[in-house]
Structure formats: C-alpha cells, structure tokens
Amino acid sequence: MIIKDTLKAAELFAKFDVPLSGYIINRVLPLGLKDQNIPEYLRNRLIMEEHYLKVIDTTFGKQILAAVPEMERDVTGLPMIEKMARAMFWRVLSSKQ
Amino acid sequence: MEKFHEGSPRLKYIFFGGKGGVGKTVMAAAAALWSAKQGKKTLLASTNPVHSLSNLLEKDVFGKAAVVCDEDKCYAFEIDTRDTIERSKQEIREKINWFLNFADITTKAEDFIESATMNPAFEESAMFENMVDLMFKDEYDFYVFDTAPTANARRLLGMSKVYSLWVEKMLKSRRKRNR
C-alpha cells in the first residue's frame, strides 16, 4: 500500500512541477535475522520485507537514495537522530572518521 | 544519500515528503544534523500544521528557532502561522468593511471573514508565506523542511504554481481590459 501511495504522491508532486530528488526506504528489518532462531511472526515479516524490497527496487531503482534500518528503539532525542544520520550518510561520515 | 549530496554541491533546500507515519520528521532531522556536522549553519523547519519536531528533539521549538545540537550549527523551528493568519484576517476585515460601507450594507463583516478564512487552504497559504519568508531572509546555509503528509504538502509546494497561474490570469484579463 505504501509503495502505491508513494507512486501516487510522486504523480501529485509532478503535476505541480515539484521536482523529486529521490526516495529513502525507512525501517528496514535486518534480513540477516532470518538465519537465526527467530519466532514465526518475525520470520513472516522478514519474508514479506524481502519481497517488498525487490518490488521497491524494480519500482524506484536508481532513485533510491538510502535505506535505513528499523532501530532497536524509537527515534527521539539527539543520540538516536545522530545514529539515523549515520545510517543515511554512512559513507561520508565513516570516511571522515 | 551521500552520493546525491556530493552530486548536488549547490543544494540549499531539501524537503521530506510522503505518506503520514513513514518517518519524514526523523529523516529530516537526521539530514539537518548531518548538514550541521558538515559545518553548515542549518535550519530544520516544520511546515506541518501538526508539528512534531519539539517531541522528536525533546525541546520546545514552536514559533522560534532554537539550537538543538552541541555544534551550535543546527537550529530547529516549528512555523507558527497564527500571526500571519491574524494579519491576513485583519486585511480581509478592512477590505470587507470598506466594501460593505461602499455598498451601503449594514451586515456585520465578521460572518464573511469567518467563512473566508475557515478553509484549510488559508492555513496553508499562511504556511507558504512564512516558509518563503524564511527562505528570503537567507540566515542559514542549508534548509531542511519537514512537510505535512502528501496531500497537504503537495498543496503547499504547489502553491507557487497556483499563485503564478492566478497572477498570469489577472494580468491577462487586465491586458484584455486595457485593449
């Protein structure tokens, strides 16, 4: 649903000549968890995610600017925002460290 | 994202849009913090009438820009449209009163004002005015906008096109009249 809504949003923005630079995929569960001993519920979520990541890739392709993970807790406060920034821009930040 | 940034060195304004609840505010805050860490004086501004920056940053930033990180480069601000709306209402009140006087009508202007200013587009056009003011003041090196969910944001960002269409139409009819 979110993918379809995002496409719809892109159409609406295009109609008003608002340029889109790209898309960010948020709250990506670590697919590596699949190989671990995890409950059925989480396994299903991961299978679903794997499928949708492929759909997103074929739908938006090179326009995807970043994919950021689902954090272990809600993002509020500076330290968590900084962690999110690292996930979004990790190459630049890590090259400067 | 870093490639996009490197490829757009002149980038000064960035807007985060999308469906409600997908993480626009968090992404905008992360982008603003990152920009500030690159040494740019950055403003993270919310144009969503239902602001959430204060909650995210755990600091009150409603109606006034405040520093939100240690580097003193990152400012956040929830746009307060109340003054702009009040000012517009006052202008409309004066115009309506003038017209009512002119037409010799004794009806109270308030009813007209309420119906003219109660629609959601009124709030958005006030938001647009405040947003453009921020841009023209040019006090920051980089601006990150956290927008309202898609439909409202589209109306907000599309407003410049709507306004230019409107002005064009007015000019056209004026030209016709002058002929």
Interface residues (C-beta under 8 A of the other chain):
Chain A: I2 D5 T6 K8 A9 L12 F13 K15 F16 D17 V18 S21 G22 I24 N26 R27 L65 A66 V68 V75 T76 G77 L78 I81 E82 M84 A85 A87 M88 F89 W90 R91 V92 L93
Chain B: M1 E2 K3 F4 H5 E6 S8 I14 G17 G18 K19 V22 G23 V26 M27 A29 A30 A31 L33 W34 K37 N55 L56 L57 E58 V68 C69 T150 A151 R154 L157 G158 K161 V162
